[in-house]
Amino acid sequence: MDSIEIIGGERLSGEVTISGAKNAALPIMAASLLARGVTVIHRVPRLRDIDTMLRIFHHLGVRGEFIDEDTLEIDATTITDCSAPYDLVRKMRASVLVLGPLLSRLGQARVSIPGGCVIGPRPIDLHLKGLEGLSARVDIEHGYVNATGSPLIGAEIYLGGRYGSSVGATINLIMAAAMARGTTTIIGAACEPEVVDLCEFLNLMGAKVSAMGSPRITVEGVDELQPVEYTIIPDRIEAGTYLLAGALTGGLLTLRGARADHLDSLIEVMREVGIEITREGELIMVRATGDLKPVDIATLPYPGFPTDLQAQMMVLLSAVPGISVIIEKVYPERFMHVPELNRLGARISLEGAAALVRGGRRLSGAPVMASDLRASAALILAGLVADGKTTVRRVYHLDRGYERMEEKLTALGANIKRVEDG
């Protein structure tokens, strides 16, 4: 199992190119199952989660392979199996996204209840509620979701959950409704850019999805979808992580290929802290220029502050003198990185779903353990500014969502390397 070693104190500078969005690529891959023929997807990041989805495709009898560095070709002319087994699905929560497309195309699907990062309860009840709303019959037996229904029937379905809208459930329902009979209206739909990107992809295939990006999406069912060629959006969470890395180390960092309009909430908070962020064409520049101020933030569904940047933001606030408060309203238990940051010298205390960050103390390198994908990135950011050596263990989480992160950071001037644990 690999670890990442960082010697802190280097100022990052230069230009980094942002990869395609994992959280857009996975749904778009799943949606390709709706069309018989060959779909070509550009700007697909080389990540462990992408490999897991391809392994699920191979189990389904669907051919999927990279034909160049970031172009994926998927041939879903035939699907020979309607099941996604536990051994594959347990590795990645997004595996459940094949449920809607398989049910829509084949009239049946059998998918294991998914795994993924341990960041608190993330039940799939809203996915199942949505499919049942389309007149599917859904049962859970022996750890598997068994769904049948042909044809699916459009309906008006409310998808709001305890902590707001569900991205995964919205995506699954849109894909299932694309070829249902009649019109489906999703109330309480997720508004994330990755949902919009999926809808753009489906519409290019011949679907009729409207009002995407709003909490009330309409899907008018069609008889058939066609394979297409498509380029996915850049990864806003990767972009946000590098913006925070640049601000944290005090360098001048330039992001190429990011979408600033997908980062409004982060940019606003960073500017409130005192970070200088400017735009020039498709470039975004970040620099910490003066005195930094503490802030209070709350994570929320898009367009609010992303829960996937909460841990990384906490590292920046640990360096800011004063007291900041972070309230986690999406996954209230998503604070497993806090004890590890405190091992590095941070002063963070938890009160329920709130973290109190007493910033301004310099961090000191130490061995730490990554609990999940975004915690991995946060610990690496902390290592960039900690005195001495920080070793981040269990970085297989990192490989699920960040493409060649240690290589990109090295190119920016970080003293970082991947090592194999003995």
Secondary structure, 3 states (H helix, E strand, C coil): CEEEEEECCCCCCEEEECCECHHHHHHHHHHHHHCCCEEEEECCCCCHHHHHHHHHHHHHCCEEEECCCCCEEEECCCCCCCEECHHHHCCCHHHHHHHHHHHHHHCEEEEECCCCCCCCCCCCHHHHHHHHHCCCEEEEECCEEEEECCCCECCEEECCECCECCHHHHHHHHHHHCCCECEEEEECCCCCHHHHHHHHHHHHHCCEEECCCCCEEEEECCCCCCCCEEECCECHHHHHHHHHHHHHHCCCEEEECCCHHHCHHHHHHHHHHCEEEEEECCEEEEEECCCCCCCEEEECCCCCECHHHHHHHHHHHHCCCEEEEEEECCCCCCCCCHHHHHHCCCCEEEECCEEEEEECCCCECCEEECCCHHHHHHHHHHHHHCECEEEEECCCCHHHCCCCHHHHHHHCCCEEEEEECC
